[in-house]
Amino acid sequence: MALNQMKMLNDLRKAQKALAKEIVEVEAGDGAVIVQITGELKIKSIKINPEYVDLDDIHQLEHWIEIAIRDGMAKAQEIAAEKMKPLMGGLGSLGL
């Protein structure tokens, strides 16, 4: 039984490492803002296309950034949930 639990924990660690390498890329404002988020829900990069930036309407840029981050986080969470789903069922027996 303990061997099975150790295997499950090892599989969980491997899945977490794989999630760190997963990158979700989302754009907003027709490419004005591009955000990359890892499967661990960490922001990897934010790129802003200066051609789309209107300094007189900075609120629009802020809005695009918010949209890109929100959508990217949602997609990254979906990926994480899918990868972790098969492993989470067995954790109940670990007392976690």
Buried (B, 14 or more C-beta within 10 A) or exposed (E): EEEEBEEBBEEBEEBBEEBEEBBBBBBBBEEBBBBBBBBBBEBEEBEBBEEBBEEEEEEBBEBBBEBBBEBBBEBBBEBBEEBBEEBEEBBEEEEE
